[in-house]
Amino acid sequence: MTTKELVSQIQKKKSFLCIGLDVDIHKIPQHLLKEEDPIFAFNKAIIDATHHLCVAYKPNTAFYEAYGLKGWKSLEKTINYINENHPEIFTIADAKRGDIGNTSTMYAKAFLEDLNFDSVTVAPYMGKDSVEPFLAFNNKHTILLALTSNTGAFDFQTKQVDGKELYKQVLETSKTWENSENLMYVVGATKAEYFTEIRKIVPDSFLLVPGVGAQGGNLQDVCKYGMNEQVGLLINSSRGIIYASSQEDFAQAAAEKAKELQEQMAVALG
Ligand SMILES: O=C(O)c1cc(=O)[nH]c(=O)n1[C@@H]1O[C@H](COP(=O)(O)O)[C@@H](O)[C@H]1O
């Protein structure tokens, strides 16, 4: 999906909500455990109930890899279900990859070609040659970790390197890489006070913003300091939406939570 198509979906749905499909088998409603593929059954119900309220889904691959081959199969069924039934939805493989060039090429192929996600999250730590293989894919997006939502972000990302915070170096340097127009960046909702500085460096880029809901980030602050002329934000919530209820009404309850966020986004869009 192109960025232009994503922006048009945001305008149409009055939403820049990304729903995180971080499915923990211990947290899903008990009645689903009798299904052949409980994780897919859960995702399908959530997608059916929420697709009109969001513009993106983000399965975090850890929650699928943890169940081995079966988990990988659930991930594949989930992305295929979205691509076949809702091709207008932007998909993010939250895999946080990045390695030496030839290995990154294989990671990129796995997520952007084989599974056919629109984007994949990538760690910048190994530098240019570890990220460029992802950027080489046309009409696909590489979402680079810039300033993450966790407290560990202060261990390295905000430290001064050559007189500038490391996350700023990541933003500035990555802009010089080949096919950098395919970059988006992760900035945690818990770091709202950094958005103004970040927008000075990447005024036009899309930011994937996790950390509202369960991690306590504030949606209004993110919108106030992070939004640009093309909206430029995808705000993710995972647990806050998908585990709204552990009963038979779980999909309906998830839709209600998603609607609450979507309505706040509609206000922010004006
Ligand atoms: O790349 C991410 O999506 C990500 C980056 C970050 O800085 N913080 C962060 O929480 N995430 C992911 O976003 C999701 C947040 O989930 P909830 O806290 O349940 O909404 C998880 O899948 C995290 O792995």
Ligand as a Chemical Component Dictionary entry (heavy atoms), coordinates in Angstrom:
data_LIG
# 
_chem_comp.id                   LIG 
_chem_comp.type                 NON-POLYMER 
_chem_comp.pdbx_formal_charge   0 
_chem_comp.three_letter_code    LIG 
# 
loop_
_chem_comp_atom.comp_id 
_chem_comp_atom.atom_id 
_chem_comp_atom.alt_atom_id 
_chem_comp_atom.type_symbol 
_chem_comp_atom.charge 
_chem_comp_atom.model_Cartn_x 
_chem_comp_atom.model_Cartn_y 
_chem_comp_atom.model_Cartn_z 
_chem_comp_atom.pdbx_ordinal 
LIG O1  O1  O 0 7.279  -1.589 17.630 1  
LIG C1  C1  C 0 6.299  -1.586 18.396 2  
LIG O2  O2  O 0 5.169  -1.766 17.962 3  
LIG C2  C2  C 0 6.503  -1.217 19.795 4  
LIG C3  C3  C 0 7.504  -0.289 20.045 5  
LIG C4  C4  C 0 7.568  0.332  21.297 6  
LIG O3  O3  O 0 8.353  1.231  21.521 7  
LIG N1  N1  N 0 6.690  -0.065 22.266 8  
LIG C5  C5  C 0 5.741  -1.015 22.053 9  
LIG O4  O4  O 0 4.953  -1.278 22.977 10 
LIG N2  N2  N 0 5.686  -1.650 20.838 11 
LIG C6  C6  C 0 4.728  -2.742 20.599 12 
LIG O5  O5  O 0 3.401  -2.220 20.632 13 
LIG C7  C7  C 0 2.508  -3.123 21.296 14 
LIG C8  C8  C 0 1.957  -2.426 22.530 15 
LIG O6  O6  O 0 0.976  -3.196 23.119 16 
LIG P1  P1  P 0 -0.018 -2.658 24.274 17 
LIG O7  O7  O 0 0.838  -2.038 25.322 18 
LIG O8  O8  O 0 -0.696 -3.906 24.737 19 
LIG O9  O9  O 0 -0.945 -1.677 23.626 20 
LIG C9  C9  C 0 3.325  -4.382 21.576 21 
LIG O10 O10 O 0 3.204  -5.264 20.464 22 
LIG C10 C10 C 0 4.752  -3.867 21.650 23 
LIG O11 O11 O 0 5.703  -4.832 21.285 24 
# 
loop_
_chem_comp_bond.comp_id 
_chem_comp_bond.atom_id_1 
_chem_comp_bond.atom_id_2 
_chem_comp_bond.value_order 
_chem_comp_bond.pdbx_ordinal 
LIG O1  C1  DOUB 1  
LIG C1  O2  SING 2  
LIG C1  C2  SING 3  
LIG C2  C3  DOUB 4  
LIG C2  N2  SING 5  
LIG C3  C4  SING 6  
LIG C4  O3  DOUB 7  
LIG C4  N1  SING 8  
LIG N1  C5  SING 9  
LIG C5  O4  DOUB 10 
LIG C5  N2  SING 11 
LIG N2  C6  SING 12 
LIG C6  O5  SING 13 
LIG C6  C10 SING 14 
LIG O5  C7  SING 15 
LIG C7  C8  SING 16 
LIG C7  C9  SING 17 
LIG C8  O6  SING 18 
LIG O6  P1  SING 19 
LIG P1  O7  DOUB 20 
LIG P1  O8  SING 21 
LIG P1  O9  SING 22 
LIG C9  O10 SING 23 
LIG C9  C10 SING 24 
LIG C10 O11 SING 25 
# 
